[in-house]
């Protein structure tokens, strides 16, 4: 962890594990999509894709139940 990591948002942290932890709590699909396009770490990109898929599936179930 670098000194600058103390002052940046979790999604910009130098440690990919911290960024993945952020992803697992994030519910903003647009933001997650941006992370899949801009993050340089493949594990972070995959975690964001998995989270998008999980949130989309959850939203689909919610939509179906309210009909």
C-alpha positions in Angstrom: 0.0 0.0 0.0 1.4 3.3 -1.0 1.0 6.5 0.9 -1.3 7.9 -1.8 -3.7 5.0 -1.1 -4.7 6.7 2.1 -6.3 9.5 0.1 -7.9 7.8 -2.9 -11.3 6.1 -3.2 -11.3 2.3 -2.8 -11.9 1.8 -6.5 -8.6 3.6 -7.3 -6.6 1.8 -4.7 -3.3 0.2 -5.9 -4.2 -3.2 -4.3 -6.5 -5.2 -6.6 -8.0 -7.0 -3.5 -9.2 -3.6 -2.1 -10.8 -2.8 -5.5 -12.5 -6.2 -5.6 -13.8 -5.7 -2.1 -15.3 -2.3 -3.3 -16.8 -4.0 -6.3 -18.6 -6.7 -4.2 -20.4 -3.8 -2.3 -21.1 -1.6 -5.3 -24.6 -1.6 -6.8 -24.1 0.9 -9.6 -24.2 -1.0 -12.8 -22.9 2.0 -14.9 -19.9 2.4 -12.6 -19.1 -1.3 -12.6 -19.3 -1.3 -16.4 -16.7 1.5 -16.4 -14.4 -0.6 -14.2 -14.6 -3.4 -16.7 -13.4 -1.1 -19.4 -10.7 0.9 -17.5 -9.2 -1.3 -14.8 -5.9 -2.9 -15.9 -6.1 -6.0 -13.5 -7.9 -8.9 -15.1 -9.1 -10.2 -11.7 -10.7 -6.9 -11.0 -12.3 -6.8 -14.4 -13.7 -10.3 -13.9 -15.0 -9.4 -10.5 -16.8 -6.4 -11.9 -18.3 -8.5 -14.7 -19.5 -11.1 -12.2 -21.0 -8.4 -10.0 -22.8 -6.9 -13.0 -24.2 -10.4 -13.9 -25.3 -11.0 -10.3 -27.0 -7.6 -9.9 -28.7 -8.0 -13.3 -30.0 -11.4 -12.3 -31.2 -10.1 -9.0 -33.0 -7.2 -10.7 -34.6 -9.6 -13.2 -36.0 -11.7 -10.3 -37.3 -8.6 -8.6 -39.0 -7.4 -11.7 -40.6 -10.8 -12.3 -41.9 -11.0 -8.7 -43.5 -7.5 -8.9 -45.5 -8.3 -12.0 
